[in-house]
Amino acid sequence: MQNMAYLRTRQNHSILFFVGTLISAVLYSALFFLNDRLTEVLKYDLGVSWIYLPAGLRLFLILIFGLAGAIGIAVASFAISYFGVFPPDLITCIGIGLISGFAPLLAKWVVIANVNISNDLSNLSLQKIVFCVLVYAFMSAGLHQLWFELRGLESGSLDHFLVMFVGDIAGSILLIAVIKYSIDLLKRSKPR
């Protein structure tokens, strides 16, 4: 009997993990293409933009889904890169996917190791969010530009790092503001 309960619990965790991965992949892909349309004029170079809304979503999905979010983002980013915006070089696109998915997870671990954030995010203050965004933007931009340089892409440079860093911060702040505004609207629309 105890083994059956264990198997059901394990199966439920696997289903939740799969759902978190799928939600992350779909939301990230959708926001990537929306961002691509909305910020076309703000693109600096291939894979580098002055405002990158999916950066905020990456961080949000990692805070909510953890490893499942990282895997969903990595798969979506690989597919977007390989079948779309980058030359279809398998190794380059795998690296882009892994960096896109796992840089925010790495940033989360760095932040949690240095700042007290509860698992349910209930004590997440503005200062902690800003710290998360800065650590994440630095790691993401740095790892992407290092990878671009290693793979011989034109966009691997200090200038591109700075633009990507700023774009990740701007996109994160804008997305967080939209989420907060939406939550505030929902709270106001609830009957009391």
Secondary structure, 3 states (H helix, E strand, C coil): CHHHHHHHHHHHHHHHHHHHHHHHHHHHHHHHHHHHHHCHHHEEECCEECCCHHHHHHHHHHHHHCHHHHHHHHHHHHHHHHHHHCCCCHHHHHHHHHHHHHHHHHHHHHHHHHCCCCCCCCCCCHHHHHHHHHHHHHHHHHHHHHHHHHCCCCCCCHHHHHHHHHHHHHHHHHHHHHHHHHHHHHHHHCCC
